[in-house]
Amino acid sequence: MYIDLKDVTEIKKADNYRCSVKVIDLLNRLRSDIKQEPAMKREDGTIVNKAGSAIFLYSDSDFNLEDFQTSKYSQGWDLENFQETKVLFLTHRLSAVRLGFAELLAAFSSSERIIGNKPDFLAKHLLKMGNILYHYSNKCFSVVLELLQKKIMTNADKQSISKALSDIESSIETGTIGDIIDCFDKEKFLKKDDSFEAYVEKYGEIYNKVKILPATQLMSYFSYYNNYSPYSTQHGIKGAEFENVLVVMDNGRWNNYNFKYYFEQTPGKESVIRRTERIFYVCCSRAKNNLIVYYPNPTTSVIEKAKELFGEENVKKM
């Protein structure tokens, strides 16, 4: 409105300081209404932005991280450096399946209760336990002592705590989440207080599902929630940037987006295509250097469109 009235002037910034040249070229083909160019240039006009890469990778099977890690396409990618490398899925469920806490996610009535910015009481309880065990496993003992809800007086107290946490840690592979909750309560590390009991009374169906699940799911959930894993969602990375980005084109069960419709420009699906284009563009623009878009089981028309967008030489079968 203010622009139309000429009260303010719109200044369109086309300079891209983040992305490599190959990624910027792709972004310009993805959307004709937004044109960008490398921002880092010398006085003589030579481009300083990294050359980078933008590859469309496809296969005849679903995405498997281990297969990708052992392929030539991951060369130079450090998938253990979660600040520099990310694998992006459309939904939390798709990430949870890969990390092994899909049942824990499904136990809650909505993903917001466990993954959102304000997890519910039980999810917070699980995250607190995970935090203590994570720091204990990484030998950050001073942090552990700060986190524990227990008065520590002597070295004997510290040794007792260390023994108890070691026993709990050893039980994760064979125990349940309920076992871990009970152990934390018994050791007075994190008590099942009145608030805990009130939650169980109100949301018993959720708690009964959660407590029987393998304890390994608790730690997988903790790692995902705190970005200690290579996975994130395509909605969760707006504003973030990574050296290497792998975008997995899997719709999951979400009907608001459809990558097949987008690549094939399916008639009658214009609103879905527009939403998909926006989220896909955002994902690709997060890559500072190298971008791979992975498409499982594509149709021939999807591959042809990929060649148009990425260039035939950048469309590869794994």
Residue, then its C-alpha position, 0 to 999 in steps of 0.5 A: m500500500y505504502i509503495d503504491l502511494k509512493d510514501v516509500t520506495e521499494i528497493k529490491k536487493a538482488d545481491n546474494y552474499r550467501c550462496s555459491v554461483k551454481v546455487i544462485d543460477l539454480l535459484n534464478r531458474l526456479r523463480s522468474d520473479i526473483k533474480q539474484e546475482p553473486a554479491m562478492k566481486r572484485e573491483d574488476g568485476t570478477i566473482v568471488n562467491k564460491a563456484g559450488s555445485a547444484i545436483f539433482l540426484y535420483s534413484d529407484s528407492d527411498f532415501n537412505l542416509e547410509d547409502f548416500q554417505t558411502s556414495k561419491y556424492s557425499q565426498g567432502w561432506d561432514l555429516e557429523n558437523f550438524q552446523e555445516t551440513k543438513v538433510l532436509f525433509l518436509t515433515h518431522r515424521l520423515s526425520a523421526v523414521r530415519l532417526g528411530f523415534a517415529e513411535l514416540l512422535a506418534a504417541f503425542s496427539s500433535s507434533e507441536r506437543i513434542i517438537g514445537n517451540k513449547p513442548d508439553f510437560l511430558a516432552k519437557h521431562l524427556l528432554k531434561m532427562g536426555n540433556i543430563l544423559y547427553h552431557y554425562s555421556n560427553k563427560c561434561f560433569s560440571v553441566v550434569l551437576e548443575l542440571l540435577q535436582k539433587k543436593i550434592m555435599t561430598n565427593a561420595d555424593k558425586q561418585s554415587i551420582s556417576k554410578a547411578l547415571s552410568d547404570i542408567e546409560s547402560s540400560i538405554e539399549t534394553g530398557t523402556i522410557g518408563d524405566i528411565i523415568d522411574c530411575f530418575d525419580k528413584e535417584k531424585f535426579l528428576k522427580k515424578d512430582d505433583s505436576f507429573e502426576a497431574y499430567v499422567e492423570k489428564y493425559g494418561e493415554i499419551y503417557n501409557k504409549v510413551k512409557i513402554l517405548p524403547a529408551t533409545q527413542l528418548m535419546s534420538y528425540f533429544s538429539y533431533y530436537n536440539n539439532y544434534s543430528p543431520y536432519s531438519t525439516q524444510h520449514g524449520i530452517k528459514g534464516a539458517e545457512f549451511e555449507n552443504v544441503l541435501v533436500v529430500m523430495d518426499n511429501g510424506r503424508w502432507n497434502n499441502y505440498n507435492f513435489k511431483y505436481y511441482f515438477e510436472q506442473t500438474p493442471g488443477k493443482e496450482s495452489v499446491i504447486r505454488r506452496t511447493e515452489r516457495i518451500f523448495y526455493v527456501c530450501c535450496s537458498r540455504a546452501k552456501n556451497n553445495l546443494i543436492v536435491y534427492y528425488p526417489n522414484p521419479t517419473t520420466s517427466v520429473i527427470e526431464k524437468a530436472k534437466e531443464l532446471f539443473g542442466e543435463e550434466n547435473v542430473k545424476k542417478m545414484 
